[in-house]
């Protein structure tokens, strides 16, 4: 049997085609022949445009490189630089006054503020955990992390002293979010005691306790005197359950390693499972066999006696890949591979249509929308292409116009510099803009690669361009009407074990005007939810709107006049090399696209391809400008290979780097640095995909 089948002149992996036919298109009631004919026509129309946009990226980069080479060693004058960028079309005119027109947006996106999870779609258990993270136990989150200002739990079972500290912190939270008249929650004798200062905060009674609402988020106070905690509690409170991850991004991009049809089939099948509501994952934990399923909705009886239902699960986005990569799952008539972003748009939307048309156990979107996050777009032309692509997908699937919504990742320099025009290009379907420090820094380095050596990676966080980038994203989003209609998001807290530090710092995202921000785990989502009770983001947004000048955003972070010591150069190379190898070895050898990777100080960080992009580009930049030499980089890679091996000593699936420099993982790391200048936009995907395929081939 052939590995491929031919449909309307295109060759598609047989298993993938059968999956689409039987699991998606037939339940939707779509005519199979008409779908594949329409898909072939869509590819014929849009693939040439996709390729032209990538060629335009290369053309602009070549012009920018040449401009910097001729001026190397001279200060970059802001106005001359801007004039040049306008002349070549990198900068486009501002679109003028407009307000986005997106309609049929679920409240979790438009009118509520809360945490957002990003989860690798290839891992079914993680995916289910994230989808179920709409509600989280505050007691568990405090007891098991360093967010609680108390000694860590003693080993050997429940630590009552720690438990008492958790309960006291929980009462403090309730006093802050749900203040009572004349008393503290710590004074209550039972669930009938006490009176809210604002009686409108009371929502109703659940099967476990009482439900309240503050700043749009729900809090369930569980009363249960039979529970081990509740039986010793003065008021019988067994737990405080917080509404946490309002939204989750099911990720087909940076957090997974998907390089062929087999990988994509798993990704699409898991996305289908959470949309259809029947995804399950069985595993062993603590010697017991367990099965994870999607959570049911939460019901309560309101003050009027009526029964109300609240979502038991996060509202799900799906993140497609960008415009760059192709995938061998589909062969085009000209022999080329299908642009993966086009394939993702069609297939994930077709699966999403099952939800829109009522074929799932639950409803993801109550408003009939499909939410797709689109990453790594460069400027308004590429955003307009995505809008056209989604138009074509809706026509192919027979969906009403603007059913498919888009979240725009503001993570490329040309998008940041033209953000208003990018929003205008998708103004009737946009539901999300988001900043991402690492990818954005990677593109910052690559775009100005020829201008000179960059400042050290750690110094990027205090650079002028970054401060302008974060403020401009919020200000431009508010200027064009995103508040109350779409999310303005901020990036990931990468250290899942440092929850105390997260609680001290991440409220800054809310104060900056973000009505959502990324967290690395369901536990972190529960803790981060407390910030949204402290701070009314929509009120904060009313006082914002400052848009720093474009010149600040375009200030290139060059290390002008800096002479680093040998020790400083070695320190920087080691830091970059350790992060690079620690991530690459899992991606290439194990197909793990996101995991908790120890950094050079042995602190576990949730790493994905964005980390790799900045580390490899930074090393490539220093090499190009003679800050370091080839052999110094190799020495750093070899030193850090030994460290990474030691950090992974307990992993039975791990393949050592030391003594295996000819292996695909180490060679991939070398290529990412030594060929970094030539990589399109500094992306890591082309090399990662190549070496992962080598590894899979044995």
C-alpha positions as CSV (number, residue, x, y, z in Angstrom):
1,X,0.0,0.0,0.0
2,X,1.3,3.4,-1.0
3,X,2.3,5.8,1.8
4,X,0.4,8.5,0.0
5,X,-2.9,8.8,-1.7
6,X,-3.8,11.3,-4.4
7,X,-6.7,13.7,-3.9
8,X,-7.5,16.3,-6.6
9,X,-3.9,16.3,-7.9
10,X,-2.2,16.6,-4.5
11,X,-0.5,13.7,-2.7
12,X,-1.4,13.4,1.0
13,X,-0.2,10.9,3.6
14,X,-2.6,8.1,3.6
15,X,-3.2,8.0,7.4
16,X,-3.7,11.7,7.5
17,X,-6.2,11.7,4.7
18,X,-8.1,8.8,6.2
19,X,-8.2,10.7,9.6
20,X,-9.6,13.8,7.9
21,X,-12.2,11.8,6.0
22,X,-13.5,9.6,8.7
23,X,-13.0,11.6,11.9
24,X,-13.6,15.2,10.7
25,X,-15.2,15.7,7.3
26,X,-17.8,12.8,7.5
27,X,-19.1,13.8,10.9
28,X,-19.3,17.4,9.6
29,X,-21.4,16.2,6.7
30,X,-19.0,17.6,4.1
31,X,-18.8,16.2,0.6
32,X,-15.3,14.6,0.5
33,X,-14.7,15.1,-3.1
34,X,-15.7,18.8,-2.9
35,X,-13.5,19.3,0.1
36,X,-10.4,17.9,-1.5
37,X,-11.1,19.8,-4.8
38,X,-11.5,23.0,-2.8
39,X,-8.4,22.3,-0.8
40,X,-6.3,21.8,-3.9
41,X,-7.7,25.1,-5.4
42,X,-6.9,26.9,-2.1
43,X,-3.3,25.6,-2.3
44,X,-3.0,26.7,-5.9
45,X,-4.1,30.2,-5.0
46,X,-2.2,30.7,-1.8
47,X,1.0,28.8,-2.0
48,X,2.6,31.2,-4.5
49,X,1.6,34.1,-2.3
50,X,3.1,32.4,0.8
51,X,6.4,31.9,-1.1
52,X,6.4,35.5,-2.3
53,X,6.1,36.8,1.2
54,X,9.1,34.7,2.3
55,X,11.1,36.0,-0.6
56,X,10.1,39.5,0.5
57,X,11.5,38.8,3.9
58,X,14.8,37.8,2.4
59,X,14.9,40.8,0.1
60,X,14.3,43.2,3.0
61,X,16.9,41.5,5.2
62,X,19.5,41.7,2.4
63,X,18.9,45.5,2.0
64,X,19.1,46.0,5.7
65,X,22.3,44.0,5.9
66,X,23.9,46.0,3.1
67,X,22.9,49.3,4.7
68,X,24.6,48.3,8.0
69,X,27.7,47.0,6.3
70,X,28.3,50.3,4.6
71,X,27.9,52.2,7.9
72,X,29.6,49.7,10.2
73,X,31.4,51.5,13.0
74,X,29.3,54.7,12.6
75,X,26.5,55.6,15.0
76,X,23.0,54.8,13.6
77,X,21.1,58.1,13.3
78,X,17.5,57.5,14.1
79,X,16.0,59.6,11.4
80,X,18.3,58.4,8.7
81,X,17.5,54.8,9.7
82,X,13.8,55.4,9.7
83,X,13.9,57.1,6.3
84,X,15.8,54.1,4.9
85,X,13.3,51.6,6.4
86,X,10.4,53.6,4.9
87,X,12.2,53.8,1.5
88,X,12.5,50.0,1.2
89,X,9.0,49.3,2.5
90,X,10.0,47.9,5.9
91,X,8.0,50.7,7.6
92,X,4.5,51.4,6.2
93,X,2.3,54.4,6.8
94,X,0.1,54.4,9.9
95,X,-3.4,53.3,9.1
96,X,-5.2,56.2,10.8
97,X,-8.0,56.0,13.2
98,X,-10.0,52.8,13.3
99,X,-11.5,50.4,15.9
100,X,-11.5,46.7,15.5
101,X,-14.8,45.2,14.5
102,X,-14.5,41.7,15.9
103,X,-17.8,40.2,17.0
104,X,-19.0,36.9,18.6
105,X,-16.1,36.8,21.0
106,X,-16.4,34.7,24.2
107,X,-16.2,36.6,27.5
108,X,-13.1,34.7,28.6
109,X,-11.3,36.7,25.9
110,X,-13.3,39.9,25.6
111,X,-14.6,40.9,29.0
112,X,-12.8,38.7,31.6
113,X,-9.2,39.0,32.7
114,X,-7.1,36.0,33.9
115,X,-4.2,33.7,33.4
116,X,-3.4,31.9,30.1
117,X,-1.7,28.5,29.6
118,X,0.3,27.3,26.6
119,X,0.5,23.6,26.3
120,X,2.2,21.2,23.8
121,X,-0.6,19.5,21.9
122,X,1.4,16.3,21.4
123,X,1.3,15.5,25.1
124,X,-2.3,14.3,25.9
125,X,-2.0,14.4,29.6
126,X,-0.5,17.9,29.7
127,X,-3.2,19.0,27.3
128,X,-6.0,17.6,29.5
129,X,-4.4,19.1,32.6
130,X,-4.3,22.5,30.9
131,X,-7.9,22.3,29.7
132,X,-9.0,21.4,33.2
133,X,-7.0,24.2,34.8
134,X,-10.1,26.5,34.6
135,X,-10.4,25.7,38.3
136,X,-7.6,25.2,40.8
137,X,-7.2,24.5,44.5
138,X,-5.6,27.4,46.2
139,X,-4.7,25.2,49.2
140,X,-2.8,22.7,47.0
141,X,-1.0,25.5,45.1
142,X,0.1,27.2,48.3
143,X,1.0,24.0,50.1
144,X,3.2,22.6,47.3
145,X,5.1,25.7,46.2
146,X,7.4,28.4,47.6
147,X,4.6,31.0,47.1
148,X,3.7,30.5,50.8
149,X,5.8,32.5,53.2
150,X,6.4,29.6,55.6
151,X,8.9,26.8,56.1
152,X,8.7,24.0,53.5
153,X,6.6,20.9,54.4
154,X,8.3,18.3,56.4
155,X,8.6,14.9,54.7
156,X,6.5,11.9,55.8
157,X,2.9,13.0,55.1
158,X,0.7,16.0,55.9
159,X,2.6,18.8,57.7
160,X,-0.1,20.4,59.9
161,X,2.1,23.5,60.6
162,X,2.4,24.1,56.9
163,X,-1.3,23.4,56.5
164,X,-2.2,26.0,59.1
165,X,-0.1,28.5,57.3
166,X,-1.9,27.7,54.0
167,X,-5.3,28.2,55.7
168,X,-4.2,31.5,57.2
169,X,-3.0,32.7,53.8
170,X,-6.3,31.6,52.3
171,X,-8.3,33.6,54.8
172,X,-6.2,36.6,54.0
173,X,-7.1,36.2,50.3
174,X,-10.8,35.9,51.1
175,X,-10.6,39.0,53.3
176,X,-9.0,40.9,50.4
177,X,-11.2,39.7,47.6
178,X,-14.5,39.1,49.4
179,X,-14.5,41.4,52.5
180,X,-17.1,40.9,55.2
181,X,-19.0,43.4,57.2
182,X,-17.2,43.9,60.6
183,X,-15.3,40.7,60.7
184,X,-12.6,38.5,59.0
185,X,-13.2,35.2,57.3
186,X,-11.0,33.8,60.1
187,X,-13.8,34.6,62.5
188,X,-16.5,32.5,60.8
189,X,-18.0,29.6,62.7
190,X,-19.8,28.1,59.7
191,X,-21.0,28.8,56.1
192,X,-24.0,30.7,57.4
193,X,-22.0,33.1,59.4
194,X,-20.8,36.5,58.1
195,X,-22.2,39.1,55.6
196,X,-20.5,40.3,52.4
197,X,-19.7,44.0,52.2
198,X,-20.9,43.7,48.6
199,X,-23.7,41.2,48.4
200,X,-23.6,41.2,44.6
201,X,-20.4,39.1,44.9
202,X,-22.5,36.1,45.9
203,X,-23.3,33.9,43.0
204,X,-24.9,30.8,44.5
205,X,-24.5,27.4,46.1
206,X,-22.5,24.6,44.5
207,X,-22.6,20.9,45.5
208,X,-19.4,21.6,47.5
209,X,-19.9,25.1,49.0
210,X,-20.5,28.7,48.1
211,X,-19.6,30.5,44.9
212,X,-18.6,34.2,44.7
213,X,-17.3,36.5,42.0
214,X,-14.7,39.3,42.2
215,X,-13.3,41.3,39.3
216,X,-15.1,38.9,37.0
217,X,-13.4,35.8,38.4
218,X,-15.2,33.2,40.5
219,X,-14.1,31.8,43.9
220,X,-15.6,28.7,45.4
221,X,-15.3,28.3,49.1
222,X,-15.7,24.6,49.9
223,X,-17.4,23.7,53.2
224,X,-17.0,20.1,54.1
225,X,-16.6,19.0,57.8
226,X,-16.0,15.4,56.6
227,X,-12.9,16.4,54.7
228,X,-9.5,16.0,56.5
229,X,-8.9,19.7,56.3
230,X,-12.5,20.8,56.8
231,X,-13.0,18.7,59.9
232,X,-10.3,20.6,61.8
233,X,-11.2,24.0,60.4
234,X,-13.2,26.4,62.6
235,X,-15.7,27.1,59.8
236,X,-15.5,23.8,58.1
237,X,-13.7,25.2,55.1
238,X,-11.9,22.4,53.3
239,X,-10.5,24.4,50.3
240,X,-10.7,27.5,48.3
241,X,-11.1,26.8,44.6
242,X,-10.1,29.7,42.2
243,X,-11.2,30.2,38.7
244,X,-7.8,30.2,37.1
245,X,-6.8,29.5,33.4
246,X,-9.6,31.3,31.5
247,X,-7.9,30.4,28.2
248,X,-5.4,27.8,27.0
249,X,-3.4,27.8,23.8
250,X,-3.1,24.3,22.4
251,X,0.2,24.6,20.7
252,X,1.3,23.1,17.4
253,X,4.2,25.5,17.2
254,X,7.1,26.4,19.4
255,X,6.5,23.9,22.3
256,X,6.4,20.7,20.1
257,X,8.7,18.8,17.8
258,X,6.5,17.9,14.8
259,X,8.5,17.3,11.6
260,X,6.4,14.8,9.5
261,X,3.0,13.4,8.8
262,X,3.1,11.0,11.8
263,X,3.8,13.9,14.2
264,X,1.1,16.1,12.7
265,X,-1.4,13.3,12.9
266,X,-0.9,13.0,16.7
267,X,-1.2,16.8,17.0
268,X,-4.5,16.9,15.0
269,X,-5.9,13.9,16.8
270,X,-5.3,15.4,20.2
271,X,-6.8,18.7,19.1
272,X,-9.8,16.7,17.8
273,X,-10.0,14.9,21.2
274,X,-10.3,18.1,23.3
275,X,-12.7,19.7,20.8
276,X,-14.9,16.6,20.6
277,X,-14.6,16.2,24.4
278,X,-13.5,12.5,24.4
279,X,-9.7,12.8,24.8
280,X,-8.4,10.5,27.5
281,X,-5.0,9.6,28.8
282,X,-4.2,6.7,31.2
283,X,-1.0,6.5,33.2
284,X,0.4,5.2,36.4
285,X,1.0,7.5,39.4
286,X,2.1,6.3,42.8
287,X,1.5,2.7,41.9
288,X,-2.1,3.4,40.8
289,X,-3.5,3.4,37.3
290,X,-5.2,6.6,36.5
291,X,-7.2,8.0,33.6
292,X,-7.4,11.7,32.9
293,X,-10.5,13.1,31.2
294,X,-11.9,16.6,30.5
295,X,-13.7,18.1,33.5
296,X,-17.5,18.6,33.6
297,X,-19.1,22.0,33.9
298,X,-19.6,23.4,37.4
299,X,-23.2,24.1,38.4
300,X,-24.7,26.3,41.1
301,X,-28.0,27.4,42.5
302,X,-28.4,31.1,42.4
303,X,-30.2,33.3,45.0
304,X,-33.3,33.1,42.8
305,X,-33.3,29.3,43.0
306,X,-32.4,28.9,39.4
307,X,-29.6,26.5,38.3
308,X,-26.7,28.0,36.5
309,X,-23.8,26.4,34.7
310,X,-20.2,27.6,34.6
311,X,-17.5,26.3,32.2
312,X,-15.4,23.5,33.8
313,X,-12.7,23.9,31.3
314,X,-10.4,26.6,29.8
315,X,-11.5,28.2,26.5
316,X,-9.2,26.8,23.9
317,X,-7.1,28.5,21.3
318,X,-5.0,26.5,18.8
319,X,-1.7,27.9,17.8
320,X,-0.8,27.1,14.2
321,X,2.7,27.4,12.8
322,X,3.9,30.5,11.0
323,X,4.4,31.1,7.2
324,X,8.0,29.7,7.0
325,X,8.0,25.9,7.3
326,X,6.8,23.3,5.0
327,X,5.8,19.7,5.9
328,X,6.3,16.4,3.9
329,X,2.7,15.3,4.9
330,X,1.4,16.7,1.6
331,X,3.2,16.9,-1.8
332,X,2.1,19.7,-4.2
333,X,1.7,19.1,-7.9
334,X,5.1,20.9,-8.5
335,X,6.8,18.5,-6.2
336,X,7.1,20.9,-3.3
337,X,6.0,20.3,0.3
338,X,2.8,22.0,1.6
339,X,3.3,25.2,3.6
340,X,2.6,23.9,7.1
341,X,0.8,27.1,8.2
342,X,-1.8,26.6,5.4
343,X,-2.3,23.0,6.2
344,X,-2.7,23.8,9.9
345,X,-5.3,26.6,9.1
346,X,-7.4,24.2,7.1
347,X,-7.2,21.1,9.3
348,X,-7.4,22.8,12.7
349,X,-10.4,24.9,11.5
350,X,-12.1,21.8,10.1
351,X,-11.8,20.2,13.6
352,X,-12.9,23.4,15.2
353,X,-16.0,23.4,13.0
354,X,-17.1,20.3,14.9
355,X,-17.5,22.5,18.0
356,X,-19.1,25.4,16.0
357,X,-21.7,23.0,14.6
358,X,-22.4,21.2,17.9
359,X,-20.7,17.8,17.4
360,X,-18.8,17.9,20.7
361,X,-19.6,16.7,24.2
362,X,-19.0,20.2,25.4
363,X,-19.0,23.6,23.7
364,X,-15.6,25.3,23.6
365,X,-16.9,28.5,22.1
366,X,-20.4,29.6,23.2
367,X,-20.4,32.2,20.5
368,X,-19.6,29.9,17.6
369,X,-16.0,31.0,17.0
370,X,-12.7,29.1,16.3
371,X,-9.7,30.7,17.8
372,X,-6.3,30.4,16.1
373,X,-3.1,32.0,17.3
374,X,-0.8,32.9,14.4
375,X,2.8,33.4,15.3
376,X,5.9,34.8,13.6
377,X,4.2,37.1,11.0
378,X,6.4,39.9,9.7
379,X,4.4,43.0,9.1
380,X,1.0,43.9,7.7
381,X,1.3,42.2,4.4
382,X,1.7,38.8,6.1
383,X,-1.2,39.6,8.5
384,X,-3.3,40.4,5.4
385,X,-2.3,37.1,3.9
386,X,-3.5,35.3,7.1
387,X,-6.8,37.2,6.8
388,X,-7.1,36.0,3.2
389,X,-6.1,32.5,4.2
390,X,-8.8,32.4,6.9
391,X,-11.4,33.8,4.4
392,X,-10.5,30.9,2.1
393,X,-10.7,28.4,4.9
394,X,-14.2,29.6,5.9
395,X,-15.3,29.4,2.3
396,X,-13.9,25.9,1.9
397,X,-15.7,24.7,5.1
398,X,-18.9,26.6,4.5
399,X,-18.5,28.7,7.7
400,X,-19.8,32.3,8.1
401,X,-17.2,35.0,7.5
402,X,-15.0,35.7,10.5
403,X,-15.9,32.5,12.3
404,X,-12.2,31.9,12.5
405,X,-10.6,34.5,14.8
406,X,-6.9,35.3,15.0
407,X,-4.5,36.0,17.8
408,X,-1.5,38.0,16.5
409,X,1.8,37.3,18.2
410,X,3.7,40.6,18.2
411,X,7.1,38.8,18.3
412,X,8.8,40.0,15.1
413,X,10.4,43.4,14.7
414,X,8.6,44.4,11.5
415,X,5.3,43.6,13.2
416,X,6.2,45.6,16.3
417,X,7.2,48.6,14.1
418,X,3.9,48.4,12.1
419,X,1.6,47.1,14.8
420,X,-1.3,49.4,14.0
421,X,-1.3,48.4,10.3
422,X,-1.0,44.7,11.3
423,X,-4.1,45.0,13.5
424,X,-5.9,46.9,10.7
425,X,-5.2,44.0,8.3
426,X,-7.2,41.6,10.6
427,X,-9.4,44.1,12.3
428,X,-12.6,42.1,11.9
429,X,-11.2,38.8,13.3
430,X,-8.5,39.8,15.8
431,X,-9.0,38.7,19.4
432,X,-5.4,38.8,20.8
433,X,-2.1,40.6,20.6
434,X,0.8,39.4,22.7
435,X,4.4,40.3,23.4
436,X,7.1,37.6,23.7
437,X,10.6,38.8,24.8
438,X,12.7,35.9,23.6
439,X,11.4,35.5,20.0
440,X,11.3,39.3,19.7
441,X,14.9,39.6,20.9
442,X,16.0,36.9,18.5
443,X,14.6,38.9,15.6
444,X,16.0,42.1,17.0
445,X,19.5,40.5,16.8
446,X,19.0,38.9,13.4
447,X,17.5,42.0,11.7
448,X,20.5,44.1,12.8
449,X,23.0,41.3,12.6
450,X,25.4,43.3,10.4
451,X,25.2,46.5,12.5
452,X,27.7,45.4,15.1
453,X,28.1,43.2,18.2
454,X,25.0,43.2,20.5
455,X,24.9,43.8,24.3
456,X,24.9,40.8,26.5
457,X,21.8,38.7,26.5
458,X,20.9,39.6,30.1
459,X,21.2,43.3,29.4
460,X,18.5,43.1,26.8
461,X,15.8,43.1,29.5
462,X,16.7,46.7,30.4
463,X,17.3,48.0,26.8
464,X,15.4,51.0,25.4
465,X,13.8,49.0,22.5
466,X,12.3,46.4,24.9
467,X,10.7,49.0,27.2
468,X,9.2,50.7,24.1
469,X,8.1,47.4,22.6
470,X,6.1,46.4,25.7
471,X,4.4,49.8,26.1
472,X,3.7,50.3,22.4
473,X,2.0,46.9,22.2
474,X,-0.5,47.9,25.0
475,X,-0.9,51.5,23.9
476,X,-1.6,50.6,20.2
477,X,-3.9,47.8,21.2
478,X,-5.9,50.2,23.4
479,X,-5.9,52.9,20.7
480,X,-7.6,50.6,18.3
481,X,-10.3,49.3,20.7
482,X,-9.1,45.9,21.9
483,X,-10.1,46.6,25.5
484,X,-13.4,44.8,26.2
485,X,-13.2,43.0,22.8
486,X,-9.9,41.1,22.7
487,X,-6.9,40.1,24.8
488,X,-3.8,42.1,25.3
489,X,-1.3,39.6,26.6
490,X,2.1,39.3,28.1
491,X,4.7,36.5,28.0
492,X,5.6,33.5,30.0
493,X,6.9,33.2,33.5
494,X,9.5,30.6,32.7
495,X,10.5,29.3,36.2
496,X,7.7,26.9,37.5
497,X,9.5,26.3,40.7
498,X,9.9,30.0,41.6
499,X,6.3,30.8,42.5
500,X,7.2,33.3,45.3
501,X,9.2,35.4,42.8
502,X,6.3,35.1,40.3
503,X,3.8,36.4,42.8
504,X,6.1,39.3,43.5
505,X,6.7,40.2,39.9
506,X,4.0,39.1,37.6
507,X,1.4,41.5,38.8
508,X,3.4,44.0,36.8
509,X,1.9,42.6,33.7
510,X,-1.6,43.6,34.9
511,X,-0.4,47.0,36.0
512,X,1.0,47.4,32.4
513,X,-2.4,46.8,31.0
514,X,-2.4,43.1,30.1
515,X,-5.7,41.3,30.6
516,X,-3.9,38.0,30.3
517,X,-0.4,36.6,30.8
518,X,1.2,33.3,30.2
519,X,2.0,30.9,33.0
520,X,3.9,27.5,32.9
521,X,1.5,25.2,34.8
522,X,-2.0,24.8,36.2
523,X,-0.6,25.5,39.6
524,X,1.0,28.7,38.4
525,X,-2.4,29.6,36.9
526,X,-4.1,29.2,40.2
527,X,-1.6,31.5,41.9
528,X,-1.5,34.0,39.2
529,X,-5.3,34.3,39.4
530,X,-4.8,36.0,42.7
531,X,-3.3,39.0,40.9
532,X,-6.5,39.5,39.0
533,X,-8.4,39.8,42.3
534,X,-5.9,42.4,43.5
535,X,-6.0,44.5,40.3
536,X,-8.9,45.4,38.0
537,X,-7.1,45.3,34.6
538,X,-9.9,47.0,32.7
539,X,-9.8,49.9,35.2
540,X,-6.1,50.1,34.7
541,X,-6.5,50.2,30.9
542,X,-8.6,53.3,31.2
543,X,-5.6,55.2,32.5
544,X,-3.2,53.9,29.8
545,X,-2.6,54.7,26.2
546,X,1.0,56.1,26.0
547,X,2.7,55.0,22.8
548,X,6.5,55.6,23.0
549,X,8.1,57.0,19.8
550,X,9.0,54.7,17.0
551,X,12.7,55.7,17.4
552,X,12.8,54.1,20.8
553,X,11.5,50.8,19.4
554,X,14.1,50.9,16.6
555,X,17.0,51.7,18.9
556,X,19.5,48.9,18.1
557,X,21.0,47.3,21.2
558,X,24.6,47.6,20.1
559,X,27.5,47.2,22.6
560,X,29.2,50.4,21.3
561,X,32.6,50.9,22.8
562,X,32.3,47.9,25.1
563,X,35.4,45.7,25.6
564,X,34.5,42.6,27.5
565,X,37.1,40.7,29.5
566,X,38.0,37.1,28.6
567,X,36.1,36.0,31.7
568,X,33.0,37.9,30.6
569,X,33.1,36.4,27.1
570,X,33.5,32.9,28.5
571,X,30.6,33.5,30.9
572,X,28.3,34.7,28.1
573,X,29.3,31.8,25.8
574,X,28.8,29.2,28.5
575,X,25.4,30.6,29.4
576,X,24.2,30.5,25.8
577,X,25.8,27.2,25.0
578,X,24.3,25.5,28.1
579,X,20.8,26.7,27.3
580,X,21.2,25.8,23.6
581,X,22.4,22.2,24.3
582,X,20.0,21.6,27.1
583,X,17.1,22.3,24.8
584,X,18.4,20.8,21.6
585,X,19.3,17.4,23.0
586,X,15.7,16.8,24.1
587,X,14.2,18.2,20.9
588,X,16.4,16.2,18.5
589,X,16.8,12.9,20.4
590,X,13.5,12.6,22.2
591,X,11.1,14.8,20.2
592,X,10.3,16.9,23.2
593,X,9.5,20.5,22.2
594,X,9.0,22.0,25.6
595,X,10.1,20.8,29.1
596,X,11.6,22.0,32.3
597,X,15.3,22.4,31.3
598,X,17.8,23.3,34.0
599,X,19.7,26.5,33.3
600,X,23.4,27.0,33.9
601,X,22.6,27.6,37.6
602,X,20.4,24.5,37.8
603,X,17.2,26.4,38.0
604,X,14.5,24.6,36.0
605,X,13.0,26.8,33.2
606,X,10.2,26.0,30.8
607,X,12.1,26.3,27.5
608,X,10.8,26.3,23.9
609,X,12.3,27.3,20.5
610,X,12.2,31.0,21.4
611,X,15.0,30.4,24.0
612,X,17.0,28.6,21.3
613,X,16.6,31.4,18.8
614,X,18.0,34.1,21.1
615,X,20.9,32.0,22.3
616,X,22.0,30.9,18.9
617,X,21.6,34.3,17.3
618,X,23.5,36.0,20.1
619,X,26.5,33.6,19.7
620,X,26.3,34.0,15.9
621,X,26.4,37.8,16.2
622,X,29.5,37.8,18.5
623,X,31.2,35.4,16.1
624,X,30.5,37.5,13.1
625,X,32.0,40.6,14.8
626,X,35.0,39.0,16.3
627,X,34.0,39.2,19.9
628,X,34.8,35.5,20.1
629,X,36.4,32.9,17.8
630,X,35.2,29.6,16.4
631,X,37.3,27.6,18.8
632,X,36.1,29.6,21.8
633,X,32.5,28.6,20.9
634,X,33.5,25.0,20.4
635,X,35.2,25.0,23.8
636,X,32.0,26.4,25.4
637,X,29.9,23.8,23.7
638,X,32.1,21.0,24.9
639,X,32.2,22.4,28.5
640,X,28.5,22.7,28.6
641,X,27.9,19.3,27.0
642,X,29.4,17.8,30.1
643,X,27.2,19.9,32.3
644,X,24.1,19.1,30.4
645,X,24.9,15.4,30.5
646,X,25.3,15.6,34.3
647,X,22.0,17.5,34.6
648,X,20.2,14.7,32.7
649,X,22.0,11.8,34.4
650,X,18.7,10.5,35.8
651,X,16.9,10.3,32.5
652,X,17.0,6.7,31.1
653,X,16.0,8.0,27.6
654,X,18.9,10.5,27.5
655,X,21.7,10.1,25.0
656,X,25.0,11.7,26.2
657,X,26.5,14.6,24.3
658,X,30.1,14.0,25.4
659,X,31.8,11.6,23.1
660,X,29.0,12.0,20.6
661,X,29.9,15.1,18.8
662,X,29.0,13.5,15.5
663,X,25.5,12.8,16.8
664,X,22.6,14.8,15.4
665,X,21.9,16.7,18.7
666,X,25.5,18.2,19.0
667,X,25.7,18.8,15.3
668,X,22.4,20.6,15.3
669,X,23.7,22.9,18.1
670,X,26.8,23.7,16.1
671,X,24.8,24.4,13.0
672,X,22.5,26.8,14.9
673,X,25.5,28.9,15.9
674,X,27.9,28.6,13.0
675,X,25.2,28.9,10.4
676,X,23.1,31.3,12.4
677,X,23.7,34.3,10.3
678,X,22.2,32.6,7.2
679,X,19.1,31.2,8.9
680,X,15.9,32.9,7.7
681,X,15.0,35.5,10.3
682,X,17.2,33.6,12.7
683,X,14.7,30.9,13.0
684,X,15.8,27.5,14.4
685,X,13.1,25.4,12.8
686,X,14.9,24.5,9.5
687,X,17.9,23.0,11.2
688,X,15.9,21.4,14.0
689,X,13.6,19.7,11.6
690,X,16.5,18.5,9.5
691,X,18.4,17.0,12.4
692,X,15.3,15.6,14.0
693,X,14.5,13.7,10.8
694,X,18.0,12.4,10.7
695,X,17.6,11.2,14.3
696,X,14.2,9.6,13.6
697,X,15.7,7.8,10.6
698,X,18.1,6.1,13.0
